[in-house]
């Protein structure tokens, strides 16, 4: 698989006091979206109605979270005409308040997301002071009362030679498309995982352009419980729910913070790497783990490294971050240094790793040159069997290791 170039950071050539002190910003794969999310317009149904039908609007379709594409390196987008038989003439024709008051839990509504405006297209939709091509994502997975329409749309796309890319990770897309895909996939997955209210167990509905879910106070289906019910002509008051009181009356998308760290030895000449049992032979990476509640990023880095390897850390510095839409992680990349005398590797605490070891910087540098790949992929030409293997450039682990071998812990600018 060809590894696509990483996205450009914002203002890469701009000189500033911060860039002189800390180095240039690093942008990781799945970041760098070309879209302006204009999040404040998600409740403006006049805007969403106009965006839905504009001639420059694009819809990224997903079937079981698999995106529509020409091939693994090129997404394909549908038009309003394509999706109208599934979504209807205009799902934003009524106000959000009216839609909530008419909620019917027995009706399947296609999950539609407003992603943002691509302001690079000056011929796109103009609304107030904003101009750009609108982008939406749409879940076309056949289900419920819309199964037939969804299947027809899928067949129509496939008849054009398009396909829905299967596989857990899509890492061959150009960086701008990868960022759009990541945003869409994470939000569709979140909506699919939260069909019921966590407080009262009643079904929820999607609002705010797919960015929030609410627990309606009434149900046109006369649904008395979370499952089952009888269709009635008049709405039935649903059980009282704490989410309808105070300011916490909505369910928002979640992002799970995860730390991933390149750990440097006390003398700065070695890097800590580890491997899981399921990984291919000789394939290692940096250590990683979830941030727990009431824990700082720095504390999480120290805890995870000690639990997995027994190594004790001192200073921790945040390097860069990476959105990871599987399902909704934010990888917080750090570089940390082991304290003097704290570099003994002990694997008896957390059994997650099959092995952990210290690698010389030159060994890591050579692996970054010829030994990188995605899991299950072959290394580059020049790799010698038995040598170290590392993650591909689309993984933040690769960027952390690259920073270390290029002198991140030295006296020079950090990046």
PyMOL commands that set and color helices and strands:
alter all, ss='L'
color gray80, all
select helices_A, chain A and resi 17-22+39-41+45-53+80-87+96-101+144-158+175-193+208-210+242-244+297-309+361-370+396-405
alter helices_A, ss='H'
color red, helices_A
select strands_A, chain A and resi 35-36+58-63+66-71+74-75+112-118+125-127+130-139+163-164+205-207+212-214+218-219+236-237+251-252+256-264+270-275+287-290+313-324+329-338+355-360+372-373+390-391
alter strands_A, ss='S'
color yellow, strands_A
deselect
rebuild
show_as cartoon
